Amino acid sequence: MAYKLVIFDLDGTLINTIGDLGAAVNHSMRKAGFPTHSESEYKLMVGHGIRNLVTRALPEQAKAQAQASGCLEELIDERLAEFKAYYTSHIDVLSRPYDGVHDILRALAKKGIHLAVASNKFHAGTEILIQRFFPDIPFCAVLGNKEGLPLKPDPAVVALCMDSCGVHDSGQVAFVGDSATDIKTAKAAGVASIGVSWGFRGEDELNQAGADHIAREADELLTLLLN
């Protein structure tokens, strides 16, 4: 059955955002006198929302001490606020769409296929990046993490995209992402799962998660989605 709706993850799938994410977390860590991390380390930390990202970046000793004194959540809140302030004002300094992604979106839209974005990035940041890099693409839903909407791999975001786009047959929906979280989301929602190996996690993780298909370059992804 041909796809009528394709839902895309954002970070690591449509846009390479790791440079700006890493810079923002490192800024937050430096402000507290904590060690920073490399981009390769951040690739393994992202994908579960910004609160989890900041929590993972904190030194274990600092978290243990804060936990012992009953102020761990306060510590996370402070570092998260610093991250978000910096990231919001530097969100597109280094971030760029992956090669060929814009062409894929244009080709799918031209075919009349509905397009949506489902990200664990905070909702305002998701909207900013889509408007910045894909202003000409007619997405029928752009959803980031917000109150009342659970993070992926909970399938609620897929159901919401389907409702917003007017597609109600899960057999006509594909979810495209770069991580096991995305593949698990697709499986939980009962839609086709397509992994892209150019993102933050790589092909091994996608295979282990049981992706229905894996695309290694943009042309291959477009062929999978159209055929």
Backbone as a chain_set.jsonl record, in Angstrom:
{"seq": "MAYKLVIFDLDGTLINTIGDLGAAVNHSMRKAGFPTHSESEYKLMVGHGIRNLVTRALPEQAKAQAQASGCLEELIDERLAEFKAYYTSHIDVLSRPYDGVHDILRALAKKGIHLAVASNKFHAGTEILIQRFFPDIPFCAVLGNKEGLPLKPDPAVVALCMDSCGVHDSGQVAFVGDSATDIKTAKAAGVASIGVSWGFRGEDELNQAGADHIAREADELLTLLLN", "coords": {"N": [[0.842, -1.189, 0.0], [0.573, 2.203, -0.843], [2.279, 4.935, 0.718], [0.572, 7.454, 2.474], [1.115, 9.272, 4.366], [4.063, 10.545, 5.73], [6.043, 10.564, 8.496], [8.54, 12.381, 10.052], [11.392, 12.169, 12.145], [13.339, 14.756, 13.735], [16.024, 15.85, 14.742], [19.083, 14.613, 13.671], [17.903, 13.288, 11.613], [16.336, 14.892, 9.724], [17.772, 17.258, 10.107], [21.125, 18.083, 10.917], [21.873, 18.671, 13.994], [23.676, 18.486, 16.034], [25.983, 19.972, 16.625], [25.126, 22.519, 17.565], [23.5, 21.719, 19.714], [25.383, 20.421, 21.366], [27.131, 22.563, 21.885], [25.476, 24.243, 23.361], [24.855, 22.706, 25.654], [27.442, 22.377, 26.668], [28.044, 25.036, 27.233], [26.26, 25.451, 29.352], [27.287, 23.602, 31.2], [29.882, 24.663, 31.658], [29.253, 27.072, 32.921], [28.633, 26.217, 35.424], [30.976, 25.217, 36.266], [31.535, 22.639, 35.514], [32.794, 19.663, 33.783], [33.054, 19.474, 30.158], [31.729, 17.974, 27.078], [32.352, 15.962, 24.121], [31.292, 16.191, 20.633], [30.823, 13.608, 19.627], [30.247, 12.222, 21.951], [27.897, 13.498, 22.701], [26.179, 12.638, 20.716], [25.347, 10.203, 21.606], [23.864, 10.86, 23.761], [21.646, 12.404, 23.087], [18.15, 12.64, 22.03], [16.163, 11.964, 23.777], [14.74, 14.055, 24.801], [15.315, 17.391, 26.142], [15.693, 17.7, 28.898], [16.536, 15.188, 29.796], [18.881, 15.082, 28.299], [20.506, 17.152, 29.406], [20.673, 16.167, 32.007], [22.099, 13.785, 31.624], [24.525, 14.846, 30.84], [25.59, 15.986, 33.107], [28.098, 15.737, 35.664], [28.699, 12.622, 37.283], [29.43, 12.615, 39.976], [28.592, 15.141, 40.851], [25.835, 14.858, 40.519], [25.331, 12.812, 42.358], [26.024, 14.025, 44.788], [24.172, 16.112, 44.835], [21.826, 14.653, 44.881], [22.072, 13.412, 47.361], [21.802, 15.568, 49.048], [19.272, 16.332, 48.534], [18.671, 18.04, 46.424], [18.749, 17.515, 43.707], [16.913, 17.791, 41.552], [16.664, 20.54, 41.503], [19.249, 21.283, 40.74], [19.318, 20.183, 38.149], [17.25, 21.673, 36.987], [18.364, 24.259, 37.025], [20.635, 23.996, 35.341], [19.338, 23.221, 33.036], [17.773, 25.479, 32.426], [19.798, 27.304, 31.829], [20.94, 26.045, 29.618], [18.728, 26.105, 27.806], [18.243, 28.853, 27.416], [20.608, 29.657, 26.147], [20.665, 27.904, 23.937], [18.304, 28.502, 22.511], [18.868, 31.0, 21.449], [20.981, 30.427, 19.836], [20.336, 28.5, 17.993], [20.52, 27.853, 15.308], [23.131, 28.154, 14.433], [25.192, 26.312, 13.788], [23.706, 24.206, 12.844], [22.369, 22.323, 10.125], [20.389, 21.179, 7.331], [20.523, 17.731, 6.327], [22.303, 16.454, 3.473], [20.409, 16.389, 0.535], [17.959, 16.105, 1.799], [16.066, 18.204, 1.698], [15.295, 18.059, -0.968], [14.035, 15.559, -0.984], [11.774, 16.063, 0.627], [10.453, 18.014, -0.901], [9.895, 16.495, -3.2], [8.184, 14.5, -2.204], [6.047, 16.055, -1.272], [5.195, 17.129, -3.687], [4.122, 14.891, -4.84], [1.816, 14.693, -3.473], [1.857, 13.549, -0.972], [1.286, 13.492, 2.483], [3.101, 15.271, 4.995], [4.867, 15.18, 8.087], [6.317, 16.157, 11.251], [7.807, 14.704, 14.057], [9.197, 15.127, 17.023], [11.454, 14.747, 19.839], [12.603, 16.996, 20.742], [12.195, 20.14, 22.445], [9.068, 21.8, 21.951], [8.906, 24.487, 20.93], [11.502, 24.904, 19.947], [11.589, 22.964, 17.955], [9.669, 23.96, 16.14], [10.914, 26.383, 15.423], [13.232, 25.526, 14.033], [12.136, 24.098, 11.855], [10.712, 26.131, 10.537], [12.84, 27.776, 9.94], [14.54, 26.272, 8.213], [12.923, 24.836, 6.429], [10.858, 26.416, 5.097], [9.217, 26.315, 2.889], [7.956, 23.908, 2.787], [4.994, 22.073, 3.035], [4.143, 21.057, 5.796], [1.811, 19.087, 7.548], [1.666, 18.668, 10.204], [3.648, 19.615, 12.935], [5.386, 18.603, 15.533], [6.797, 18.887, 18.679], [8.291, 18.098, 21.892], [6.027, 18.71, 24.447], [3.932, 19.904, 27.14], [1.769, 17.426, 28.311], [2.073, 15.752, 26.163], [3.558, 12.763, 25.708], [7.012, 11.706, 25.576], [8.63, 10.233, 22.69], [9.584, 6.798, 22.897], [6.779, 6.531, 23.111], [3.741, 6.077, 21.412], [1.928, 8.137, 21.094], [2.417, 10.562, 19.799], [2.502, 9.867, 17.13], [-0.129, 9.087, 16.617], [-1.345, 11.559, 16.994], [-0.232, 13.062, 14.911], [-1.304, 11.648, 12.739], [-4.051, 12.148, 13.085], [-4.067, 14.944, 12.798], [-3.291, 15.189, 10.173], [-5.205, 13.864, 8.775], [-5.079, 11.167, 8.088], [-5.894, 7.901, 8.603], [-5.374, 5.23, 8.438], [-3.097, 3.02, 9.521], [-1.489, 1.474, 7.938], [-0.819, 3.052, 5.845], [1.116, 4.757, 6.599], [4.396, 5.93, 7.276], [7.21, 6.027, 9.411], [10.095, 7.884, 9.829], [13.365, 7.796, 11.009], [16.443, 8.205, 12.959], [17.245, 6.651, 15.076], [17.031, 4.042, 17.637], [14.928, 4.72, 19.278], [13.141, 5.991, 17.534], [12.462, 3.889, 15.823], [11.25, 2.142, 17.624], [9.094, 3.733, 18.325], [7.635, 3.794, 15.924], [6.979, 1.058, 15.694], [5.433, 0.689, 17.986], [3.27, 2.213, 17.287], [2.288, 0.873, 15.148], [3.038, 1.408, 12.534], [4.963, 1.668, 9.442], [8.499, 1.362, 9.773], [11.325, 3.23, 9.099], [14.717, 3.51, 9.005], [17.398, 5.895, 9.008], [20.752, 5.948, 8.156], [22.523, 8.018, 8.316], [22.436, 9.588, 10.541], [22.634, 10.264, 14.101], [23.067, 7.848, 15.408], [23.529, 5.436, 13.87], [23.8, 2.488, 11.723], [23.882, -0.056, 12.964], [22.48, 0.18, 15.403], [19.933, 0.727, 14.426], [19.336, -1.621, 13.032], [19.337, -3.461, 15.17], [17.165, -2.564, 16.545], [15.181, -3.375, 14.914], [14.347, -2.194, 12.468], [12.191, -1.759, 9.66], [13.128, -1.026, 7.178], [16.254, 0.338, 5.987], [17.777, 3.313, 5.069], [20.578, 4.545, 3.384], [21.362, 6.746, 2.072], [20.045, 9.814, 0.649], [18.656, 9.461, -1.823], [18.047, 6.768, -1.751], [16.28, 6.669, 0.397], [14.139, 8.167, -0.623], [13.308, 6.521, -2.702], [12.42, 4.277, -1.225], [10.224, 5.42, 0.065], [8.523, 6.152, -1.984], [8.046, 3.824, -3.368]], "CA": [[0.0, 0.0, 0.0], [1.368, 3.418, -0.93], [2.221, 5.799, 1.894], [-0.13, 8.721, 2.351], [1.704, 10.151, 5.373], [5.41, 10.218, 6.187], [6.399, 11.321, 9.692], [9.989, 12.434, 10.2], [12.126, 12.683, 13.286], [14.035, 15.992, 13.346], [17.469, 15.837, 15.007], [19.743, 13.406, 13.184], [17.152, 12.732, 10.48], [16.205, 15.991, 8.764], [18.779, 18.288, 10.354], [22.255, 17.775, 11.795], [21.809, 19.692, 15.041], [24.51, 18.082, 17.165], [26.929, 21.023, 16.971], [24.463, 23.528, 18.394], [23.085, 21.081, 20.965], [26.572, 20.227, 22.184], [27.637, 23.863, 22.312], [24.586, 24.775, 24.388], [25.05, 21.951, 26.89], [28.767, 22.718, 27.178], [27.917, 26.36, 27.834], [25.606, 25.268, 30.64], [28.214, 22.924, 32.098], [30.955, 25.601, 32.024], [28.711, 28.06, 33.851], [28.62, 25.605, 36.747], [32.3, 24.696, 36.54], [31.549, 21.206, 35.253], [33.462, 19.275, 32.541], [32.26, 19.461, 28.928], [31.759, 16.715, 26.33], [32.584, 16.07, 22.674], [30.113, 15.933, 19.798], [30.581, 12.165, 19.536], [29.584, 11.819, 23.191], [26.529, 14.02, 22.687], [25.364, 11.833, 19.809], [24.8, 9.084, 22.374], [23.031, 11.406, 24.836], [20.446, 13.086, 22.595], [17.053, 11.822, 21.526], [15.179, 11.659, 24.816], [14.307, 15.32, 25.374], [16.441, 18.196, 26.611], [15.943, 17.477, 30.321], [17.381, 13.997, 29.88], [20.19, 15.418, 27.73], [21.26, 17.899, 30.417], [20.923, 15.261, 33.133], [23.169, 12.861, 31.237], [25.782, 15.585, 30.71], [26.088, 16.356, 34.429], [29.038, 14.778, 36.26], [28.064, 11.688, 38.203], [29.692, 13.026, 41.359], [27.713, 16.277, 41.15], [24.477, 14.333, 40.676], [25.258, 12.047, 43.605], [26.035, 14.97, 45.9], [22.886, 16.82, 44.826], [20.814, 13.679, 45.309], [22.229, 13.207, 48.807], [21.344, 16.762, 49.749], [17.872, 16.563, 48.185], [18.512, 19.163, 45.492], [19.095, 17.094, 42.348], [16.004, 18.401, 40.577], [17.019, 21.959, 41.434], [20.467, 21.35, 39.932], [18.936, 19.94, 36.755], [16.464, 22.83, 36.539], [19.281, 25.387, 36.796], [21.454, 23.74, 34.141], [18.413, 23.183, 31.903], [17.428, 26.856, 32.1], [20.978, 27.896, 31.178], [21.002, 25.432, 28.282], [17.64, 26.532, 26.939], [18.454, 30.26, 27.067], [21.695, 29.726, 25.162], [20.32, 27.166, 22.719], [17.263, 29.206, 21.764], [19.461, 32.121, 20.722], [22.063, 29.91, 18.973], [19.776, 27.232, 17.547], [20.832, 27.558, 13.896], [24.491, 28.603, 14.114], [25.907, 25.206, 13.141], [22.75, 23.202, 12.347], [22.04, 22.371, 8.704], [19.742, 19.962, 6.822], [21.394, 16.747, 5.687], [22.308, 16.514, 2.011], [19.323, 15.742, -0.187], [16.706, 16.026, 2.563], [15.096, 19.169, 1.184], [14.791, 17.512, -2.232], [13.091, 14.488, -0.639], [10.534, 16.668, 1.113], [9.78, 18.641, -2.049], [9.395, 15.445, -4.089], [7.033, 13.861, -1.569], [4.942, 17.017, -1.274], [4.735, 17.234, -5.068], [3.322, 13.689, -5.088], [0.601, 14.761, -2.674], [2.007, 12.795, 0.266], [1.291, 14.342, 3.668], [4.375, 15.256, 5.707], [4.789, 15.631, 9.472], [7.535, 16.056, 12.067], [7.569, 14.292, 15.442], [10.508, 15.218, 17.661], [11.543, 14.862, 21.285], [13.081, 18.344, 21.045], [11.117, 20.969, 22.956], [8.202, 22.155, 20.826], [9.264, 25.778, 20.336], [12.721, 24.708, 19.175], [11.214, 22.199, 16.759], [9.018, 24.887, 15.209], [11.909, 27.352, 14.932], [14.108, 24.897, 13.036], [11.356, 23.791, 10.656], [10.45, 27.401, 9.85], [14.12, 28.322, 9.464], [15.173, 25.509, 7.142], [11.967, 24.27, 5.469], [9.673, 27.295, 5.071], [8.401, 26.045, 1.701], [7.394, 22.555, 2.867], [3.661, 22.157, 3.67], [3.915, 20.054, 6.839], [0.468, 19.136, 8.131], [1.838, 18.638, 11.658], [5.017, 19.761, 13.437], [5.208, 18.369, 16.959], [7.909, 18.631, 19.57], [7.876, 17.75, 23.238], [5.302, 19.749, 25.182], [3.14, 19.384, 28.248], [0.643, 16.581, 27.945], [2.437, 14.847, 25.069], [4.719, 11.996, 26.171], [8.156, 11.558, 24.682], [8.847, 8.977, 21.994], [8.852, 5.958, 21.941], [5.329, 6.479, 23.246], [3.195, 6.309, 20.069], [0.899, 9.172, 21.083], [2.743, 11.606, 18.824], [2.13, 9.356, 15.807], [-1.596, 9.191, 16.53], [-1.684, 12.969, 16.857], [0.124, 13.429, 13.534], [-2.284, 11.047, 11.838], [-5.301, 12.899, 13.217], [-3.875, 16.283, 12.248], [-3.102, 15.105, 8.725], [-6.36, 13.226, 8.167], [-4.753, 9.818, 7.616], [-6.325, 7.071, 9.716], [-4.959, 3.851, 8.193], [-1.679, 2.913, 9.886], [-0.777, 0.84, 6.835], [-0.454, 4.086, 4.879], [1.985, 5.691, 7.313], [5.782, 5.545, 7.541], [7.947, 6.874, 10.353], [11.503, 7.905, 9.439], [14.211, 8.33, 12.07], [17.844, 7.764, 12.966], [17.599, 5.969, 16.326], [16.153, 2.972, 18.121], [13.723, 5.362, 19.805], [12.223, 6.211, 16.418], [11.976, 2.587, 15.356], [10.32, 1.662, 18.647], [7.884, 4.551, 18.203], [6.896, 3.301, 14.767], [6.442, -0.265, 15.989], [4.369, 0.84, 18.968], [2.129, 2.818, 16.608], [1.834, -0.013, 14.085], [3.323, 1.972, 11.211], [6.242, 1.244, 8.879], [9.672, 2.013, 10.369], [12.449, 3.386, 8.168], [15.858, 4.151, 9.637], [18.415, 6.536, 8.159], [22.043, 5.655, 8.793], [23.396, 9.201, 8.324], [22.179, 10.382, 11.726], [23.484, 10.259, 15.284], [23.257, 6.542, 16.025], [24.163, 4.492, 12.973], [23.037, 1.371, 11.179], [23.793, -1.183, 13.901], [21.376, 0.412, 16.346], [18.675, 0.616, 13.685], [19.107, -3.048, 12.788], [19.021, -4.113, 16.435], [15.814, -2.145, 16.926], [14.235, -4.057, 14.032], [13.809, -1.321, 11.421], [11.682, -2.447, 8.472], [14.048, -0.673, 6.092], [17.282, 1.316, 6.335], [18.28, 4.098, 3.938], [21.938, 5.007, 3.643], [21.502, 8.052, 1.427], [18.747, 10.444, 0.394], [17.975, 8.851, -2.966], [17.527, 5.467, -1.322], [15.111, 6.939, 1.217], [13.031, 8.595, -1.497], [12.823, 5.314, -3.412], [11.648, 3.486, -0.275], [8.986, 6.084, 0.393], [7.655, 6.222, -3.155], [7.792, 2.497, -3.923]], "C": [[0.882, 1.246, 0.0], [1.208, 4.25, 0.335], [1.457, 7.078, 1.572], [0.401, 9.754, 3.336], [3.088, 9.641, 5.744], [5.739, 11.155, 7.345], [7.908, 11.231, 9.889], [10.391, 12.846, 11.615], [12.883, 13.927, 12.808], [15.554, 15.884, 13.491], [18.089, 14.522, 14.55], [19.056, 12.764, 12.003], [16.986, 13.78, 9.387], [17.361, 16.971, 8.876], [19.882, 17.75, 11.259], [22.378, 18.906, 12.815], [22.832, 19.485, 16.153], [25.493, 19.175, 17.58], [26.324, 22.063, 17.888], [23.986, 22.954, 19.725], [24.277, 20.928, 21.911], [27.122, 21.535, 22.724], [26.792, 24.43, 23.448], [24.746, 24.031, 25.715], [26.413, 22.284, 27.494], [28.775, 24.101, 27.825], [27.308, 26.243, 29.233], [26.533, 24.595, 31.643], [29.322, 23.872, 32.571], [30.487, 26.611, 33.058], [28.708, 27.536, 35.29], [29.983, 25.051, 37.137], [32.435, 23.206, 36.326], [32.306, 20.902, 33.953], [32.498, 19.304, 31.353], [32.434, 18.125, 28.212], [31.97, 16.992, 24.846], [31.29, 15.828, 21.91], [29.803, 14.451, 19.717], [29.902, 11.651, 20.803], [28.132, 12.288, 23.198], [25.627, 13.229, 21.746], [24.714, 10.651, 20.534], [23.875, 9.556, 23.494], [21.7, 11.96, 24.343], [19.354, 12.087, 22.224], [15.956, 11.537, 22.526], [14.693, 12.931, 25.51], [15.46, 16.058, 26.024], [16.713, 18.014, 28.108], [16.831, 16.248, 30.527], [18.774, 14.263, 29.349], [21.051, 16.136, 28.772], [21.602, 17.009, 31.606], [22.074, 14.317, 32.823], [24.526, 13.555, 31.177], [26.385, 15.959, 32.054], [27.071, 15.309, 34.96], [28.335, 13.879, 37.27], [28.256, 12.104, 39.664], [28.777, 14.18, 41.77], [26.274, 15.811, 41.347], [24.323, 13.575, 41.985], [25.207, 12.98, 44.813], [24.701, 15.714, 45.995], [21.757, 15.906, 45.289], [20.856, 13.496, 46.828], [21.7, 14.384, 49.612], [19.912, 17.157, 49.376], [17.644, 17.691, 47.203], [18.885, 18.794, 44.055], [18.201, 17.77, 41.318], [16.287, 19.89, 40.419], [18.265, 22.154, 40.567], [20.144, 21.179, 38.456], [18.164, 21.13, 36.198], [17.366, 24.011, 36.196], [20.082, 25.192, 35.516], [20.575, 23.712, 32.888], [18.036, 24.599, 31.473], [18.575, 27.546, 31.378], [21.131, 27.357, 29.759], [19.97, 26.034, 27.351], [17.796, 27.985, 26.501], [19.516, 30.394, 25.991], [21.275, 29.077, 23.843], [19.292, 27.911, 21.874], [17.838, 30.351, 20.945], [20.611, 31.705, 19.804], [21.621, 28.636, 18.251], [20.171, 26.859, 16.124], [22.204, 28.046, 13.48], [25.229, 27.539, 13.312], [24.965, 24.208, 12.475], [22.436, 23.418, 10.869], [21.292, 21.096, 8.305], [20.769, 19.016, 6.213], [21.243, 16.829, 4.174], [21.125, 15.741, 1.428], [17.984, 15.725, 0.523], [15.652, 16.984, 2.022], [14.478, 18.672, -0.126], [13.774, 16.399, -1.984], [11.745, 15.078, -0.243], [9.756, 17.313, -0.025], [9.154, 17.585, -2.952], [8.162, 14.765, -3.5], [5.821, 14.789, -1.573], [4.346, 17.149, -2.67], [3.855, 16.053, -5.446], [2.021, 13.68, -4.289], [0.657, 13.964, -1.387], [2.054, 13.768, 1.438], [2.612, 14.167, 4.423], [4.186, 15.8, 7.111], [6.143, 15.46, 10.146], [7.131, 15.698, 13.482], [8.914, 14.185, 16.14], [10.385, 15.198, 19.174], [12.187, 16.183, 21.709], [11.913, 19.17, 21.577], [10.383, 21.637, 21.789], [8.604, 23.464, 20.15], [10.512, 25.657, 19.48], [12.47, 23.949, 17.888], [10.592, 23.114, 15.717], [10.007, 25.873, 14.61], [12.752, 26.745, 13.817], [13.357, 24.563, 11.75], [11.078, 25.06, 9.863], [11.72, 27.983, 9.249], [14.611, 27.59, 8.223], [14.203, 24.962, 6.09], [10.704, 25.123, 5.346], [8.727, 27.001, 3.918], [7.719, 24.679, 1.742], [6.069, 22.594, 3.64], [3.408, 21.039, 4.69], [2.501, 20.207, 7.405], [0.508, 19.021, 9.646], [3.324, 18.769, 11.967], [4.926, 19.707, 14.95], [6.533, 18.099, 17.651], [7.379, 18.269, 20.942], [7.203, 18.939, 23.922], [4.438, 19.097, 26.234], [1.937, 18.593, 27.741], [0.929, 15.603, 26.82], [3.683, 14.067, 25.481], [5.802, 11.89, 25.107], [8.065, 10.25, 23.902], [9.757, 8.119, 22.867], [7.368, 5.77, 22.215], [4.714, 6.844, 21.897], [2.172, 7.427, 19.985], [1.157, 10.223, 20.017], [2.392, 11.166, 17.405], [0.625, 9.471, 15.605], [-2.029, 10.639, 16.324], [-1.364, 13.482, 15.459], [-0.909, 12.896, 12.546], [-3.607, 11.798, 11.888], [-5.182, 14.267, 12.551], [-3.811, 16.271, 10.727], [-4.238, 14.38, 8.016], [-6.079, 11.867, 7.56], [-4.998, 8.859, 8.777], [-5.986, 5.593, 9.558], [-3.466, 3.74, 8.468], [-0.848, 2.252, 8.795], [-0.332, 1.824, 5.767], [0.507, 5.121, 5.463], [3.381, 5.101, 7.491], [6.394, 6.538, 8.514], [9.425, 6.745, 10.035], [12.332, 8.522, 10.557], [15.583, 7.696, 12.081], [18.213, 6.932, 14.193], [16.631, 4.844, 16.658], [14.862, 3.541, 18.685], [12.688, 5.56, 18.705], [11.63, 4.9, 15.91], [10.965, 2.014, 16.344], [9.005, 2.44, 18.604], [7.004, 4.038, 17.072], [6.234, 1.965, 15.067], [5.291, -0.182, 16.989], [3.099, 1.404, 18.345], [1.576, 1.941, 15.498], [2.019, 0.541, 12.699], [4.68, 1.48, 10.732], [7.39, 2.038, 9.495], [10.819, 2.026, 9.362], [13.558, 4.145, 8.882], [16.766, 4.793, 8.614], [19.757, 6.43, 8.873], [22.951, 6.868, 8.878], [23.28, 10.011, 9.612], [23.142, 10.15, 12.87], [23.836, 8.866, 15.781], [23.929, 5.499, 15.121], [23.33, 3.258, 12.688], [22.867, 0.214, 12.154], [22.621, -1.012, 14.865], [20.029, 0.255, 15.658], [18.329, -0.84, 13.4], [18.678, -3.764, 14.061], [17.615, -3.762, 16.901], [14.744, -2.77, 16.039], [13.594, -3.179, 12.985], [13.336, -2.138, 10.222], [12.604, -2.224, 7.278], [15.083, 0.294, 6.636], [17.771, 1.989, 5.062], [19.644, 4.669, 4.307], [22.233, 6.344, 2.975], [20.122, 8.542, 1.008], [17.982, 9.777, -0.744], [17.35, 7.511, -2.589], [16.276, 5.647, -0.462], [13.919, 7.335, 0.357], [12.446, 7.409, -2.25], [11.968, 4.46, -2.485], [10.277, 4.104, -0.01], [8.002, 6.138, -0.77], [7.26, 4.858, -3.687], [7.406, 1.479, -2.858]], "O": [[1.839, 1.326, 0.77], [0.141, 4.269, 0.948], [1.67, 7.701, 0.532], [0.176, 10.953, 3.175], [3.27, 8.459, 6.036], [5.718, 12.377, 7.198], [8.481, 10.141, 9.893], [9.803, 13.754, 12.203], [13.047, 14.125, 11.604], [16.279, 15.832, 12.498], [17.674, 13.447, 14.985], [19.566, 11.794, 11.443], [17.439, 13.585, 8.259], [17.872, 17.458, 7.868], [19.615, 17.054, 12.238], [22.926, 19.968, 12.517], [22.847, 20.246, 17.121], [25.807, 19.299, 18.764], [26.938, 22.449, 18.882], [24.06, 23.629, 20.753], [24.195, 21.258, 23.094], [27.533, 21.612, 23.882], [27.322, 25.027, 24.385], [24.771, 24.652, 26.778], [26.524, 22.455, 28.708], [29.435, 24.311, 28.843], [27.79, 26.864, 30.18], [26.561, 24.978, 32.812], [29.662, 23.883, 33.753], [31.236, 26.968, 33.967], [28.771, 28.31, 36.245], [30.135, 24.479, 38.216], [33.332, 22.571, 36.879], [32.449, 21.785, 33.107], [31.285, 19.176, 31.52], [33.179, 17.256, 28.665], [31.787, 18.116, 24.379], [30.314, 15.324, 22.466], [28.633, 14.068, 19.735], [29.071, 10.745, 20.737], [27.243, 11.564, 23.646], [24.418, 13.164, 21.969], [23.661, 10.164, 20.123], [23.181, 8.746, 24.108], [20.726, 11.985, 25.096], [19.584, 10.882, 22.12], [14.935, 10.942, 22.183], [14.282, 12.89, 26.67], [16.458, 15.453, 26.412], [17.856, 18.161, 28.542], [17.761, 16.271, 31.333], [19.75, 13.734, 29.879], [22.202, 15.758, 28.99], [22.703, 17.093, 32.15], [22.93, 14.078, 33.675], [25.558, 12.933, 31.432], [27.584, 16.226, 32.131], [26.885, 14.115, 34.723], [27.473, 14.335, 38.022], [27.349, 11.958, 40.483], [28.252, 14.203, 42.884], [25.572, 16.305, 42.23], [23.293, 13.685, 42.649], [24.439, 12.753, 45.748], [24.169, 15.921, 47.085], [20.848, 16.335, 45.999], [19.82, 13.433, 47.49], [21.209, 14.212, 50.728], [19.4, 18.177, 49.836], [16.548, 18.249, 47.144], [19.289, 19.657, 43.276], [18.697, 18.273, 40.31], [16.162, 20.437, 39.323], [18.327, 23.081, 39.759], [20.632, 21.932, 37.614], [18.398, 21.548, 35.064], [17.154, 24.686, 35.189], [20.197, 26.109, 34.703], [21.006, 24.125, 31.812], [17.986, 24.888, 30.277], [18.353, 28.289, 30.422], [21.413, 28.104, 28.823], [20.294, 26.431, 26.232], [17.517, 28.319, 25.35], [19.35, 31.153, 25.036], [21.501, 29.632, 22.768], [19.404, 27.944, 20.649], [17.343, 30.64, 19.856], [21.155, 32.535, 19.076], [22.452, 27.786, 17.933], [20.161, 25.681, 15.767], [22.43, 28.325, 12.303], [25.821, 27.836, 12.275], [25.397, 23.436, 11.619], [22.26, 24.551, 10.42], [21.537, 20.037, 8.884], [21.77, 19.458, 5.648], [20.195, 17.221, 3.66], [20.88, 14.589, 1.786], [16.972, 15.369, -0.08], [14.482, 16.622, 1.9], [13.282, 18.845, -0.361], [12.769, 16.304, -2.689], [10.701, 14.64, -0.726], [8.536, 17.174, -0.102], [8.025, 17.747, -3.416], [7.203, 14.485, -4.22], [4.702, 14.356, -1.846], [3.129, 17.267, -2.819], [2.95, 16.186, -6.27], [1.217, 12.757, -4.419], [-0.378, 13.722, -0.765], [2.782, 14.76, 1.393], [3.168, 13.071, 4.484], [3.442, 16.759, 7.318], [7.001, 14.716, 9.672], [6.225, 16.308, 14.049], [9.682, 13.259, 15.88], [9.355, 15.579, 19.73], [12.305, 16.459, 22.903], [10.765, 18.929, 21.203], [10.99, 21.993, 20.779], [8.638, 23.539, 18.921], [10.58, 26.243, 18.4], [13.064, 24.252, 16.853], [10.947, 23.051, 14.54], [9.944, 26.167, 13.416], [12.963, 27.373, 12.779], [13.903, 24.733, 10.66], [11.198, 25.06, 8.638], [11.689, 28.604, 8.186], [15.056, 28.231, 7.27], [14.62, 24.656, 4.972], [9.596, 24.603, 5.476], [7.561, 27.394, 3.959], [6.979, 24.333, 0.821], [6.022, 23.09, 4.766], [2.558, 20.177, 4.469], [2.057, 21.316, 7.703], [-0.504, 19.25, 10.309], [4.158, 18.116, 11.339], [4.447, 20.648, 15.582], [7.288, 17.207, 17.264], [6.17, 18.145, 21.139], [7.755, 20.039, 23.963], [4.234, 17.883, 26.223], [1.198, 19.038, 26.863], [0.118, 14.717, 26.548], [4.76, 14.651, 25.593], [5.537, 11.974, 23.908], [7.495, 9.272, 24.386], [10.639, 8.667, 23.529], [6.748, 4.908, 21.591], [5.128, 7.832, 21.29], [1.598, 7.655, 18.92], [0.218, 10.722, 19.396], [2.026, 11.994, 16.571], [0.162, 9.9, 14.548], [-2.963, 10.914, 15.572], [-2.137, 14.251, 14.886], [-1.335, 13.604, 11.633], [-4.216, 12.057, 10.85], [-6.082, 14.695, 11.829], [-4.227, 17.227, 10.073], [-4.242, 14.289, 6.788], [-6.759, 11.452, 6.622], [-4.371, 8.994, 9.829], [-6.278, 4.791, 10.446], [-2.656, 4.304, 7.732], [0.366, 2.448, 8.735], [0.446, 1.471, 4.881], [0.691, 6.205, 4.91], [3.531, 3.923, 7.816], [6.128, 7.738, 8.447], [9.956, 5.636, 9.974], [12.048, 9.633, 11.006], [15.861, 6.771, 11.318], [19.372, 6.542, 14.344], [15.568, 4.709, 16.052], [13.811, 2.91, 18.582], [11.498, 5.326, 18.917], [10.44, 4.821, 15.606], [9.941, 1.464, 15.94], [7.934, 1.874, 18.819], [5.795, 3.869, 17.231], [5.066, 1.758, 14.737], [4.294, -0.893, 16.858], [1.992, 1.12, 18.803], [0.507, 2.228, 14.958], [1.267, 0.207, 11.783], [5.461, 0.939, 11.515], [7.269, 3.243, 9.715], [11.228, 0.987, 8.845], [13.367, 5.283, 9.312], [16.897, 4.306, 7.491], [19.879, 6.78, 10.047], [24.039, 6.78, 9.448], [23.963, 11.025, 9.76], [24.322, 9.873, 12.654], [24.815, 8.71, 16.51], [24.805, 4.763, 15.573], [22.302, 3.015, 13.32], [21.819, -0.431, 12.169], [21.864, -1.952, 15.108], [19.091, -0.289, 16.24], [17.172, -1.246, 13.514], [17.758, -4.581, 14.036], [16.954, -4.559, 17.566], [13.555, -2.714, 16.352], [12.43, -3.378, 12.636], [13.997, -3.093, 9.814], [12.826, -3.128, 6.473], [14.836, 0.99, 7.621], [18.134, 1.32, 4.094], [19.836, 5.204, 5.399], [23.235, 6.993, 3.278], [19.153, 7.782, 1.012], [16.777, 9.555, -0.629], [16.262, 7.168, -3.051], [15.325, 4.874, -0.575], [12.802, 6.875, 0.597], [11.23, 7.308, -2.414], [10.914, 3.97, -2.89], [9.285, 3.388, 0.124], [6.789, 6.167, -0.563], [6.253, 4.733, -4.384], [7.162, 0.315, -3.176]]}, "num_chains": 1, "name": "protein.A"}
